[in-house]
């Protein structure tokens, strides 16, 4: 529960500028306001990273969880 937001914040902080530069370099349209595009991209990157972290941690927990007799 604590690791997912940390992963999202780190991904948003480190990946926002490279992703925006890539989007602009391939010619995709972006809003004229750079601040709006930066904030929107940071939000989307952070949310995606949180989802990915949740999925990975769930897989790890299921793999190492002791099996119950039944």
C-alpha positions as CSV (number, residue, x, y, z in Angstrom):
1,X,0.0,0.0,0.0
2,X,2.9,2.3,0.6
3,X,5.1,1.2,-2.3
4,X,2.6,1.9,-5.1
5,X,2.4,5.7,-4.6
6,X,6.1,5.9,-4.2
7,X,6.6,4.1,-7.5
8,X,4.1,6.4,-9.1
9,X,5.8,9.5,-7.8
10,X,9.2,8.4,-8.9
11,X,8.0,7.4,-12.4
12,X,6.2,10.7,-12.8
13,X,9.2,12.7,-11.6
14,X,11.8,11.0,-13.7
15,X,9.8,10.0,-16.8
16,X,7.7,13.1,-17.6
17,X,10.3,15.2,-19.4
18,X,11.6,12.3,-21.5
19,X,8.1,11.2,-22.5
20,X,7.1,14.8,-23.5
21,X,10.3,15.2,-25.5
22,X,9.6,11.9,-27.3
23,X,6.0,12.9,-28.0
24,X,7.1,16.2,-29.4
25,X,9.9,14.6,-31.5
26,X,7.5,12.1,-33.2
27,X,5.2,15.0,-34.1
28,X,2.1,14.2,-31.9
29,X,0.1,17.3,-31.2
30,X,0.4,18.8,-27.7
31,X,-1.4,21.7,-26.0
32,X,0.2,25.1,-26.6
33,X,0.6,25.5,-22.8
34,X,3.7,23.5,-21.8
35,X,2.8,23.5,-18.1
36,X,-0.6,21.8,-18.9
37,X,1.0,19.1,-20.9
38,X,3.7,18.5,-18.3
39,X,1.1,18.2,-15.5
40,X,-1.2,15.9,-17.6
41,X,1.7,13.7,-18.7
42,X,3.0,13.4,-15.1
43,X,-0.4,12.4,-13.8
44,X,-0.9,9.7,-16.5
45,X,2.6,8.4,-16.0
46,X,2.2,8.3,-12.3
47,X,-1.1,6.5,-12.4
48,X,0.1,3.9,-14.9
49,X,3.2,3.3,-12.7
50,X,1.0,2.8,-9.7
51,X,-1.2,0.3,-11.5
52,X,1.9,-1.6,-12.8
53,X,3.4,-1.6,-9.2
54,X,0.1,-2.9,-7.8
55,X,0.0,-5.8,-10.3
56,X,3.7,-6.7,-9.8
57,X,3.3,-6.7,-6.0
58,X,0.2,-8.8,-6.2
59,X,2.0,-11.4,-8.4
60,X,4.9,-11.4,-5.9
61,X,2.6,-11.9,-2.9
62,X,0.7,-14.7,-4.6
63,X,3.9,-16.4,-5.6
64,X,5.5,-16.4,-2.2
65,X,2.3,-16.8,-0.1
66,X,2.3,-20.2,1.7
67,X,-0.1,-22.6,0.3
68,X,-2.8,-23.8,2.6
69,X,-3.8,-27.4,2.9
70,X,-7.3,-28.0,1.7
